[in-house]
């Protein structure tokens, strides 16, 4: 997942002719933008959605941390793993979405739609495999570990 996401970012940088054009897109919330003055109307629901996204996994943290060697080890793992990867994937999503404005002339925030516009059979196959692995690994981590531990303890 990390490798394919990085490949998508590299593709976006290459197609947008560098980071400059893809990150220079002006905000729609700024003065004169289409959504001027509406930042909080979008930001607060986005924060709520992000909290909701992480809530399931945060409720399952004990299922993962019970195997840590010490409290310090689990704290270090969470302090490095969660914020670092969340920040990296957030940047990747914003950068690739911004690049779609330069590449396709419109904002495309759906990664499935972005990869569907990449020409070639190999990128299509890699994209499909990546989406399957991402879906399976996310569902296993978020939805299977807790019930499996509960069944083991019966």
MILO-823877 format. One record per atom (N, C-alpha, C): atom name; residue number from 1; x, y, z. Coordinates in steps of 0.05 Angstrom, whole numbers. Each point is the difference from the previous one (the first is absolute). Layout:
+-------+-----+--------+--------+--------+
! atome ! num !     c1 !     c2 !     c3 !
+-------+-----+--------+--------+--------+
!    CA ! NUM !      X !      Y !      Z !
...
+-------+-----+--------+--------+--------+
END
This chain:
+-------+-----+--------+--------+--------+
! atome ! num !     c1 !     c2 !     c3 !
+-------+-----+--------+--------+--------+
!     N !   1 !     16 !    -24 !      0 !
!    CA !   1 !    -16 !     24 !      0 !
!     C !   1 !     17 !     25 !      0 !
!     N !   2 !     21 !      0 !     17 !
!    CA !   2 !     18 !     23 !      1 !
!     C !   2 !     15 !      3 !    -27 !
!     N !   3 !      9 !    -22 !    -11 !
!    CA !   3 !     14 !      1 !    -25 !
!     C !   3 !    -17 !     10 !    -23 !
!     N !   4 !    -25 !    -10 !     -2 !
!    CA !   4 !    -18 !      8 !    -21 !
!     C !   4 !     -8 !     29 !      3 !
!     N !   5 !     -4 !      9 !     25 !
!    CA !   5 !     -7 !     28 !      5 !
!     C !   5 !     22 !     18 !     -8 !
!     N !   6 !     25 !     -8 !      6 !
!    CA !   6 !     23 !     16 !     -7 !
!     C !   6 !      3 !      0 !    -31 !
!     N !   7 !     -6 !    -22 !    -13 !
!    CA !   7 !      1 !     -1 !    -29 !
!     C !   7 !    -21 !     19 !    -12 !
!     N !   8 !    -23 !      2 !     12 !
!    CA !   8 !    -21 !     18 !     -9 !
!     C !   8 !     10 !     29 !      3 !
!     N !   9 !     13 !      6 !     22 !
!    CA !   9 !     10 !     27 !      4 !
!     C !   9 !     22 !      7 !    -20 !
!     N !  10 !     18 !    -19 !     -5 !
!    CA !  10 !     21 !      4 !    -20 !
!     C !  10 !    -12 !      5 !    -28 !
!     N !  11 !    -21 !    -16 !     -7 !
!    CA !  11 !    -13 !      3 !    -25 !
!     C !  11 !    -13 !     28 !     -2 !
!     N !  12 !    -13 !      9 !     22 !
!    CA !  12 !    -12 !     26 !      0 !
!     C !  12 !     20 !     22 !     -3 !
!     N !  13 !     23 !     -2 !     13 !
!    CA !  13 !     21 !     20 !     -2 !
!     C !  13 !     10 !      1 !    -29 !
!     N !  14 !      5 !    -23 !    -12 !
!    CA !  14 !     10 !     -2 !    -27 !
!     C !  14 !    -20 !     12 !    -20 !
!     N !  15 !    -26 !     -8 !      3 !
!    CA !  15 !    -20 !     10 !    -19 !
!     C !  15 !     -6 !     30 !      3 !
!     N !  16 !      3 !     10 !     24 !
!    CA !  16 !     -5 !     29 !      5 !
!     C !  16 !     24 !     17 !     -4 !
!     N !  17 !     22 !    -12 !    -10 !
!    CA !  17 !     25 !     14 !     -5 !
!     C !  17 !     12 !     12 !     25 !
!     N !  18 !      0 !    -16 !     22 !
!    CA !  18 !     13 !      9 !     24 !
!     C !  18 !    -20 !      7 !     22 !
!     N !  19 !     12 !      4 !     24 !
!    CA !  19 !    -17 !      7 !     24 !
!     C !  19 !    -11 !     28 !     -2 !
!     N !  20 !     15 !     18 !    -13 !
!    CA !  20 !     -9 !     28 !     -1 !
!     C !  20 !    -27 !      4 !    -12 !
!     N !  21 !     -5 !    -10 !    -24 !
!    CA !  21 !    -26 !      4 !    -12 !
!     C !  21 !    -23 !    -14 !     15 !
!     N !  22 !      6 !    -24 !     11 !
!    CA !  22 !    -21 !    -15 !     13 !
!     C !  22 !     -7 !     11 !     28 !
!     N !  23 !     18 !     14 !     13 !
!    CA !  23 !     -6 !     11 !     26 !
!     C !  23 !     -5 !     30 !     -1 !
!     N !  24 !      0 !     12 !    -23 !
!    CA !  24 !     -6 !     29 !     -2 !
!     C !  24 !    -29 !      6 !     -6 !
!     N !  25 !    -17 !    -20 !      0 !
!    CA !  25 !    -28 !      5 !     -4 !
!     C !  25 !    -11 !     17 !     22 !
!     N !  26 !    -14 !     21 !     -7 !
!    CA !  26 !    -10 !     18 !     21 !
!     C !  26 !    -24 !    -12 !     14 !
!     N !  27 !     -4 !      8 !     25 !
!    CA !  27 !    -22 !    -10 !     16 !
!     C !  27 !    -26 !     12 !     -9 !
!     N !  28 !    -21 !    -16 !     -1 !
!    CA !  28 !    -26 !     10 !     -6 !
!     C !  28 !    -12 !     16 !     24 !
!     N !  29 !     12 !     -3 !     23 !
!    CA !  29 !    -10 !     14 !     24 !
!     C !  29 !     13 !     27 !      4 !
!     N !  30 !     20 !      7 !    -16 !
!    CA !  30 !     13 !     26 !      2 !
!     C !  30 !    -16 !     22 !    -12 !
!     N !  31 !     10 !     25 !      3 !
!    CA !  31 !    -14 !     23 !    -11 !
!     C !  31 !     -5 !     -3 !    -30 !
!     N !  32 !    -24 !      3 !     -9 !
!    CA !  32 !     -7 !     -2 !    -28 !
!     C !  32 !     -6 !    -28 !     -9 !
!     N !  33 !      4 !    -20 !     17 !
!    CA !  33 !     -4 !    -28 !     -7 !
!     C !  33 !    -30 !     -7 !      0 !
!     N !  34 !     -6 !    -22 !    -12 !
!    CA !  34 !    -28 !     -9 !     -2 !
!     C !  34 !    -13 !     -5 !     27 !
!     N !  35 !     16 !     -8 !     20 !
!    CA !  35 !    -11 !     -6 !     26 !
!     C !  35 !     11 !     19 !     21 !
!     N !  36 !      4 !     24 !     -7 !
!    CA !  36 !     11 !     20 !     18 !
!     C !  36 !    -17 !      2 !     26 !
!     N !  37 !     14 !     -1 !     23 !
!    CA !  37 !    -13 !      3 !     25 !
!     C !  37 !    -14 !    -25 !     10 !
!     N !  38 !      2 !    -23 !    -14 !
!    CA !  38 !    -14 !    -24 !      8 !
!     C !  38 !     19 !    -21 !     11 !
!     N !  39 !     24 !      8 !      8 !
!    CA !  39 !     20 !    -19 !      9 !
!     C !  39 !    -10 !    -17 !     24 !
!     N !  40 !    -10 !     13 !     20 !
!    CA !  40 !     -9 !    -14 !     24 !
!     C !  40 !    -23 !    -19 !     -6 !
!     N !  41 !    -17 !      6 !    -19 !
!    CA !  41 !    -22 !    -17 !     -7 !
!     C !  41 !     10 !    -26 !    -12 !
!     N !  42 !     23 !      0 !    -11 !
!    CA !  42 !     12 !    -24 !    -12 !
!     C !  42 !     20 !    -13 !     20 !
!     N !  43 !     15 !     16 !     14 !
!    CA !  43 !     21 !    -10 !     17 !
!     C !  43 !    -11 !    -16 !     24 !
!     N !  44 !    -20 !     11 !     14 !
!    CA !  44 !    -11 !    -14 !     23 !
!     C !  44 !    -12 !    -27 !     -6 !
!     N !  45 !    -17 !     -3 !    -21 !
!    CA !  45 !     -9 !    -27 !     -7 !
!     C !  45 !     23 !    -19 !     -9 !
!     N !  46 !     21 !     12 !    -12 !
!    CA !  46 !     23 !    -17 !     -8 !
!     C !  46 !     14 !    -10 !     24 !
!     N !  47 !      4 !     16 !     20 !
!    CA !  47 !     13 !     -9 !     25 !
!     C !  47 !    -18 !    -21 !     14 !
!     N !  48 !    -26 !      4 !      0 !
!    CA !  48 !    -18 !    -20 !     12 !
!     C !  48 !      2 !    -26 !    -15 !
!     N !  49 !      1 !      1 !    -27 !
!    CA !  49 !      3 !    -25 !    -15 !
!     C !  49 !     26 !    -14 !      5 !
!     N !  50 !     22 !     16 !      4 !
!    CA !  50 !     26 !    -12 !      6 !
!     C !  50 !      0 !    -13 !     27 !
!     N !  51 !    -13 !     13 !     20 !
!    CA !  51 !     -2 !    -12 !     26 !
!     C !  51 !    -16 !    -26 !     -1 !
!     N !  52 !    -22 !      1 !    -15 !
!    CA !  52 !    -17 !    -24 !     -3 !
!     C !  52 !     15 !    -23 !    -14 !
!     N !  53 !     17 !      7 !    -19 !
!    CA !  53 !     16 !    -20 !    -14 !
!     C !  53 !     19 !    -14 !     19 !
!     N !  54 !     13 !     15 !     18 !
!    CA !  54 !     19 !    -12 !     18 !
!     C !  54 !    -13 !    -12 !     25 !
!     N !  55 !    -25 !      6 !      5 !
!    CA !  55 !    -12 !     -9 !     26 !
!     C !  55 !     -1 !    -30 !      2 !
!     N !  56 !     -7 !    -14 !    -22 !
!    CA !  56 !     -2 !    -29 !      1 !
!     C !  56 !     27 !    -12 !      7 !
!     N !  57 !     21 !      9 !    -13 !
!    CA !  57 !     26 !    -11 !      5 !
!     C !  57 !     10 !      8 !     28 !
!     N !  58 !     -6 !     24 !      9 !
!    CA !  58 !      9 !      8 !     27 !
!     C !  58 !    -14 !    -16 !     22 !
!     N !  59 !    -25 !     -9 !     -5 !
!    CA !  59 !    -13 !    -17 !     19 !
!     C !  59 !     13 !    -28 !      0 !
!     N !  60 !     13 !     -8 !    -22 !
!    CA !  60 !     13 !    -26 !     -1 !
!     C !  60 !     29 !      1 !      7 !
!     N !  61 !     11 !     23 !      8 !
!    CA !  61 !     28 !      2 !      7 !
!     C !  61 !      9 !    -21 !     20 !
!     N !  62 !    -16 !     -6 !     21 !
!    CA !  62 !      9 !    -21 !     19 !
!     C !  62 !      4 !    -27 !    -13 !
!     N !  63 !    -15 !     -6 !    -21 !
!    CA !  63 !      4 !    -25 !    -14 !
!     C !  63 !     27 !     -2 !    -13 !
!     N !  64 !     12 !     23 !     -7 !
!    CA !  64 !     26 !      0 !    -12 !
!     C !  64 !     22 !      4 !     20 !
!     N !  65 !     -5 !     16 !     20 !
!    CA !  65 !     22 !      8 !     19 !
!     C !  65 !      3 !    -21 !     22 !
!     N !  66 !    -18 !    -18 !      3 !
!    CA !  66 !      4 !    -19 !     22 !
!     C !  66 !     24 !    -18 !     -3 !
!     N !  67 !     10 !     -2 !    -25 !
!    CA !  67 !     24 !    -16 !     -5 !
!     C !  67 !     26 !     16 !      1 !
!     N !  68 !     -2 !     25 !      7 !
!    CA !  68 !     24 !     17 !      2 !
!     C !  68 !     16 !     -9 !     25 !
!     N !  69 !     26 !      3 !     -2 !
!    CA !  69 !     18 !     -9 !     22 !
!     C !  69 !     -2 !     18 !     24 !
!     N !  70 !     -7 !     26 !     -4 !
!    CA !  70 !     -3 !     18 !     22 !
!     C !  70 !    -18 !     23 !     -8 !
!     N !  71 !     -7 !     16 !     21 !
!    CA !  71 !    -17 !     24 !     -5 !
!     C !  71 !     15 !     19 !    -18 !
!     N !  72 !     26 !      3 !      4 !
!    CA !  72 !     17 !     18 !    -16 !
!     C !  72 !      1 !     -9 !    -29 !
!     N !  73 !      1 !    -27 !     -5 !
!    CA !  73 !      1 !    -10 !    -27 !
!     C !  73 !    -26 !      6 !    -15 !
!     N !  74 !    -23 !     -4 !     13 !
!    CA !  74 !    -25 !      6 !    -14 !
!     C !  74 !     -4 !     30 !     -4 !
!     N !  75 !      9 !     16 !     19 !
!    CA !  75 !     -2 !     29 !     -2 !
!     C !  75 !     17 !     10 !    -23 !
!     N !  76 !     25 !    -11 !     -2 !
!    CA !  76 !     18 !      8 !    -22 !
!     C !  76 !    -12 !     -8 !    -27 !
!     N !  77 !    -11 !    -24 !     -1 !
!    CA !  77 !    -11 !     -9 !    -26 !
!     C !  77 !    -24 !     17 !     -9 !
!     N !  78 !    -17 !      8 !     19 !
!    CA !  78 !    -22 !     16 !     -7 !
!     C !  78 !      8 !     29 !     -6 !
!     N !  79 !     20 !     10 !     15 !
!    CA !  79 !      8 !     28 !     -4 !
!     C !  79 !     15 !      4 !    -26 !
!     N !  80 !     13 !    -21 !    -10 !
!    CA !  80 !     14 !      2 !    -26 !
!     C !  80 !    -19 !     -9 !    -22 !
!     N !  81 !    -12 !    -23 !      3 !
!    CA !  81 !    -16 !    -12 !    -21 !
!     C !  81 !    -24 !     15 !     -9 !
!     N !  82 !    -17 !      8 !     19 !
!    CA !  82 !    -25 !     13 !     -7 !
!     C !  82 !      3 !     28 !    -12 !
!     N !  83 !     13 !     19 !     14 !
!    CA !  83 !      2 !     27 !    -11 !
!     C !  83 !     17 !      2 !    -25 !
!     N !  84 !     22 !    -15 !     -1 !
!    CA !  84 !     18 !      2 !    -23 !
!     C !  84 !    -14 !    -10 !    -26 !
!     N !  85 !    -12 !    -23 !      2 !
!    CA !  85 !    -13 !    -11 !    -24 !
!     C !  85 !    -26 !     14 !     -7 !
!     N !  86 !    -14 !     10 !     20 !
!    CA !  86 !    -24 !     16 !     -6 !
!     C !  86 !      8 !     26 !    -14 !
!     N !  87 !     21 !     13 !      9 !
!    CA !  87 !     10 !     25 !    -13 !
!     C !  87 !      9 !     -6 !    -29 !
!     N !  88 !     15 !    -22 !     -3 !
!    CA !  88 !     11 !     -7 !    -27 !
!     C !  88 !    -23 !     -6 !    -19 !
!     N !  89 !    -19 !    -16 !      8 !
!    CA !  89 !    -22 !     -7 !    -17 !
!     C !  89 !    -18 !     24 !     -5 !
!     N !  90 !     -3 !     17 !     19 !
!    CA !  90 !    -16 !     25 !     -4 !
!     C !  90 !     13 !     17 !    -21 !
!     N !  91 !     27 !      4 !      2 !
!    CA !  91 !     14 !     15 !    -20 !
!     C !  91 !     -2 !    -12 !    -27 !
!     N !  92 !      3 !    -27 !     -1 !
!    CA !  92 !     -2 !    -14 !    -26 !
!     C !  92 !    -27 !      5 !    -12 !
!     N !  93 !    -22 !     -2 !     15 !
!    CA !  93 !    -27 !      4 !    -10 !
!     C !  93 !     -4 !     29 !    -10 !
!     N !  94 !     10 !     19 !     15 !
!    CA !  94 !     -3 !     28 !     -8 !
!     C !  94 !     17 !      6 !    -25 !
!     N !  95 !     24 !    -11 !     -1 !
!    CA !  95 !     18 !      5 !    -23 !
!     C !  95 !    -11 !    -12 !    -25 !
!     N !  96 !     -8 !    -25 !      1 !
!    CA !  96 !    -11 !    -14 !    -24 !
!     C !  96 !    -26 !     13 !     -9 !
!     N !  97 !    -17 !      7 !     19 !
!    CA !  97 !    -25 !     14 !     -7 !
!     C !  97 !      6 !     27 !    -13 !
!     N !  98 !     19 !     14 !     11 !
!    CA !  98 !      8 !     26 !    -12 !
!     C !  98 !     11 !     -4 !    -28 !
!     N !  99 !     16 !    -22 !     -3 !
!    CA !  99 !     12 !     -5 !    -27 !
!     C !  99 !    -22 !     -6 !    -21 !
!     N ! 100 !    -23 !    -12 !      9 !
!    CA ! 100 !    -20 !     -6 !    -20 !
!     C ! 100 !    -11 !     25 !    -13 !
!     N ! 101 !      1 !     23 !     14 !
!    CA ! 101 !     -9 !     25 !    -12 !
!     C ! 101 !     19 !      8 !    -23 !
!     N ! 102 !     26 !     -5 !      4 !
!    CA ! 102 !     19 !      7 !    -21 !
!     C ! 102 !     -2 !    -21 !    -23 !
!     N ! 103 !     -2 !    -25 !      7 !
!    CA ! 103 !      1 !    -22 !    -20 !
!     C ! 103 !    -26 !     -2 !    -16 !
!     N ! 104 !    -22 !     -1 !     14 !
!    CA ! 104 !    -26 !     -5 !    -13 !
!     C ! 104 !    -18 !     25 !     -3 !
!     N ! 105 !      8 !     22 !     13 !
!    CA ! 105 !    -16 !     24 !     -2 !
!     C ! 105 !    -23 !      1 !     19 !
!     N ! 106 !     -2 !    -19 !     18 !
!    CA ! 106 !    -22 !      0 !     20 !
!     C ! 106 !     11 !    -14 !     25 !
!     N ! 107 !    -13 !      6 !     22 !
!    CA ! 107 !      8 !    -12 !     26 !
!     C ! 107 !    -13 !    -28 !      1 !
!     N ! 108 !     17 !    -20 !      4 !
!    CA ! 108 !     -9 !    -28 !      4 !
!     C ! 108 !     11 !    -10 !     26 !
!     N ! 109 !    -18 !     -3 !     20 !
!    CA ! 109 !     10 !     -9 !     26 !
!     C ! 109 !     -3 !    -30 !      4 !
!     N ! 110 !    -14 !    -13 !    -18 !
!    CA ! 110 !     -4 !    -29 !      2 !
!     C ! 110 !     24 !    -15 !    -13 !
!     N ! 111 !     16 !    -14 !     16 !
!    CA ! 111 !     24 !    -14 !    -11 !
!     C ! 111 !     -7 !    -20 !    -21 !
!     N ! 112 !    -23 !    -13 !      2 !
!    CA ! 112 !     -9 !    -19 !    -20 !
!     C ! 112 !     -4 !     14 !    -27 !
!     N ! 113 !    -12 !     23 !      0 !
!    CA ! 113 !     -4 !     15 !    -25 !
!     C ! 113 !     27 !     10 !    -11 !
!     N ! 114 !     18 !      8 !     18 !
!    CA ! 114 !     26 !      9 !    -10 !
!     C ! 114 !     15 !    -22 !    -14 !
!     N ! 115 !      1 !    -24 !     12 !
!    CA ! 115 !     15 !    -22 !    -13 !
!     C ! 115 !    -15 !    -11 !    -24 !
!     N ! 116 !    -26 !      4 !     -1 !
!    CA ! 116 !    -15 !     -8 !    -24 !
!     C ! 116 !      7 !     17 !    -25 !
!     N ! 117 !     11 !     23 !      5 !
!    CA ! 117 !      7 !     18 !    -22 !
!     C ! 117 !     29 !     -4 !     -9 !
!     N ! 118 !     15 !    -16 !     15 !
!    CA ! 118 !     28 !     -6 !     -8 !
!     C ! 118 !     -1 !    -20 !    -23 !
!     N ! 119 !     13 !      6 !    -22 !
!    CA ! 119 !     -1 !    -17 !    -23 !
!     C ! 119 !     19 !    -24 !      3 !
!     N ! 120 !     -7 !    -23 !    -10 !
!    CA ! 120 !     18 !    -23 !      0 !
!     C ! 120 !    -12 !    -23 !     16 !
!     N ! 121 !      7 !    -24 !     -8 !
!    CA ! 121 !    -10 !    -24 !     13 !
!     C ! 121 !     15 !     -5 !     27 !
!     N ! 122 !     26 !      5 !      0 !
!    CA ! 122 !     16 !     -5 !     25 !
!     C ! 122 !     -9 !     18 !     23 !
!     N ! 123 !     -3 !     26 !     -5 !
!    CA ! 123 !     -9 !     17 !     22 !
!     C ! 123 !    -28 !     -8 !     10 !
!     N ! 124 !    -17 !     -9 !    -19 !
!    CA ! 124 !    -27 !     -9 !      8 !
!     C ! 124 !      1 !    -24 !     18 !
!     N ! 125 !     17 !    -20 !     -8 !
!    CA ! 125 !      3 !    -24 !     16 !
!     C ! 125 !     11 !      6 !     27 !
!     N ! 126 !     22 !     16 !      1 !
!    CA ! 126 !     12 !      8 !     26 !
!     C ! 126 !    -20 !     15 !     17 !
!     N ! 127 !    -16 !     17 !    -12 !
!    CA ! 127 !    -20 !     15 !     15 !
!     C ! 127 !    -21 !    -18 !     13 !
!     N ! 128 !     -9 !    -19 !    -16 !
!    CA ! 128 !    -21 !    -19 !     10 !
!     C ! 128 !     12 !    -17 !     23 !
!     N ! 129 !     24 !    -10 !     -4 !
!    CA ! 129 !     13 !    -16 !     21 !
!     C ! 129 !      3 !     17 !     25 !
!     N ! 130 !      9 !     25 !     -3 !
!    CA ! 130 !      4 !     18 !     22 !
!     C ! 130 !    -26 !      5 !     15 !
!     N ! 131 !    -21 !      5 !    -15 !
!    CA ! 131 !    -26 !      5 !     13 !
!     C ! 131 !    -11 !    -24 !     15 !
!     N ! 132 !      5 !    -24 !    -12 !
!    CA ! 132 !     -9 !    -24 !     14 !
!     C ! 132 !     16 !     -4 !     26 !
!     N ! 133 !     27 !      3 !     -2 !
!    CA ! 133 !     16 !     -3 !     24 !
!     C ! 133 !     -7 !     21 !     22 !
!     N ! 134 !     -4 !     24 !     -9 !
!    CA ! 134 !     -8 !     21 !     20 !
!     C ! 134 !    -26 !     -6 !     13 !
!     N ! 135 !    -19 !     -9 !    -15 !
!    CA ! 135 !    -27 !     -6 !     11 !
!     C ! 135 !      2 !    -24 !     19 !
!     N ! 136 !     14 !    -21 !     -8 !
!    CA ! 136 !      3 !    -24 !     17 !
!     C ! 136 !     15 !      7 !     25 !
!     N ! 137 !     23 !     13 !     -2 !
!    CA ! 137 !     17 !      6 !     23 !
!     C ! 137 !    -14 !     19 !     20 !
!     N ! 138 !    -15 !     19 !    -11 !
!    CA ! 138 !    -14 !     19 !     18 !
!     C ! 138 !    -23 !    -15 !     14 !
!     N ! 139 !    -15 !    -16 !    -14 !
!    CA ! 139 !    -21 !    -14 !     13 !
!     C ! 139 !     10 !    -21 !     20 !
!     N ! 140 !     22 !    -13 !     -5 !
!    CA ! 140 !     11 !    -19 !     19 !
!     C ! 140 !      8 !     15 !     25 !
!     N ! 141 !     15 !     22 !     -3 !
!    CA ! 141 !     10 !     15 !     23 !
!     C ! 141 !    -23 !     12 !     16 !
!     N ! 142 !    -20 !     11 !    -13 !
!    CA ! 142 !    -21 !     14 !     14 !
!     C ! 142 !    -23 !    -17 !     10 !
!     N ! 143 !     -5 !    -22 !    -15 !
!    CA ! 143 !    -25 !    -15 !      6 !
!     C ! 143 !      3 !    -29 !      8 !
!     N ! 144 !     24 !    -11 !     -3 !
!    CA ! 144 !      3 !    -29 !      5 !
!     C ! 144 !     15 !     -6 !     26 !
!     N ! 145 !     19 !     17 !      7 !
!    CA ! 145 !     18 !     -6 !     22 !
!     C ! 145 !    -16 !     -2 !     27 !
!     N ! 146 !    -17 !     19 !      5 !
!    CA ! 146 !    -15 !      0 !     26 !
!     C ! 146 !    -18 !    -25 !      2 !
!     N ! 147 !    -17 !     -6 !    -20 !
!    CA ! 147 !    -16 !    -24 !      2 !
!     C ! 147 !     17 !    -26 !      2 !
!     N ! 148 !     22 !      0 !    -14 !
!    CA ! 148 !     18 !    -24 !      1 !
!     C ! 148 !     11 !     -4 !     28 !
!     N ! 149 !      8 !     22 !     13 !
!    CA ! 149 !     10 !     -2 !     27 !
!     C ! 149 !    -22 !     -9 !     19 !
!     N ! 150 !    -25 !     10 !     -4 !
!    CA ! 150 !    -22 !     -8 !     16 !
!     C ! 150 !     -6 !    -29 !     -3 !
!     N ! 151 !      1 !    -10 !    -24 !
!    CA ! 151 !     -5 !    -29 !     -5 !
!     C ! 151 !     22 !    -17 !     12 !
!     N ! 152 !     25 !      9 !     -1 !
!    CA ! 152 !     22 !    -15 !     12 !
!     C ! 152 !     -3 !     -3 !     30 !
!     N ! 153 !    -12 !     21 !     13 !
!    CA ! 153 !     -3 !      0 !     29 !
!     C ! 153 !    -24 !    -15 !      9 !
!     N ! 154 !    -16 !    -11 !    -18 !
!    CA ! 154 !    -24 !    -15 !      9 !
!     C ! 154 !      7 !    -26 !     14 !
+-------+-----+--------+--------+--------+
END
